Amino acid sequence: MLQQRPLGDQILNVVRAHPDCTLDELILNLSRASWVEVLLEVDRMSQSGQLRLTKRNPGLMTTLRAA
């Protein structure tokens, strides 16, 4: 049986492969996780310093970058 990598590792892989991706793009790339799971993990990772969230054009887009 294949084990799936932790969601945080999957998020970092996507963000490293696509610097400055949006939260929507991240969610689309992680189709096995719900948007709520991704959002909670992104929040946890940003608070721990693993991810940086940057707002572009206030209210329109949030981009992610691995710290």
C-alpha positions as CSV (number, residue, x, y, z in Angstrom):
1,M,0.0,0.0,0.0
2,L,1.4,3.4,-0.9
3,Q,1.6,6.0,1.8
4,Q,0.7,9.5,1.0
5,R,3.2,12.2,2.1
6,P,2.0,14.6,4.8
7,L,-0.1,17.5,3.4
8,G,2.6,20.1,4.5
9,D,5.2,18.3,2.4
10,Q,2.9,18.2,-0.6
11,I,2.2,22.0,-0.2
12,L,5.9,22.8,0.0
13,N,6.5,20.7,-3.2
14,V,3.9,22.6,-5.1
15,V,5.0,26.0,-3.9
16,R,8.6,25.3,-4.7
17,A,7.7,24.0,-8.2
18,H,5.4,27.1,-8.7
19,P,6.8,30.1,-6.8
20,D,4.2,32.8,-6.2
21,C,1.3,30.4,-6.9
22,T,-2.0,31.5,-5.7
23,L,-4.0,29.7,-3.0
24,D,-6.5,28.7,-5.7
25,E,-3.7,27.2,-7.8
26,L,-2.4,25.3,-4.8
27,I,-5.8,23.9,-4.0
28,L,-6.2,22.7,-7.6
29,N,-2.8,21.0,-7.4
30,L,-3.8,19.1,-4.3
31,S,-7.0,17.5,-5.5
32,R,-7.0,14.8,-2.8
33,A,-7.2,17.3,0.0
34,S,-10.2,19.5,0.7
35,W,-9.9,23.2,0.4
36,V,-10.4,23.4,4.2
37,E,-7.6,21.0,4.9
38,V,-5.3,23.0,2.6
39,L,-6.3,26.3,4.1
40,L,-5.7,25.1,7.6
41,E,-2.3,23.7,6.8
42,V,-1.3,26.8,4.9
43,D,-2.3,28.9,7.9
44,R,-0.3,26.6,10.3
45,M,2.7,26.7,8.0
46,S,2.6,30.5,7.6
47,Q,2.5,30.9,11.4
48,S,5.4,28.6,11.8
49,G,7.4,30.4,9.2
50,Q,7.5,27.7,6.6
51,L,5.4,29.7,4.1
52,R,5.1,33.4,3.3
53,L,1.7,34.7,2.2
54,T,1.8,37.9,0.2
55,K,-1.2,39.9,-0.9
56,R,-1.1,41.2,-4.5
57,N,-3.8,43.7,-5.5
58,P,-5.6,43.9,-2.1
59,G,-8.4,41.5,-1.9
60,L,-7.8,39.9,-5.3
61,M,-4.9,37.4,-4.9
62,T,-2.7,35.9,-2.3
63,T,0.5,34.3,-3.4
64,L,2.5,31.7,-1.6
65,R,6.3,31.2,-1.4
66,A,8.4,28.7,0.6
67,A,10.3,30.5,3.4
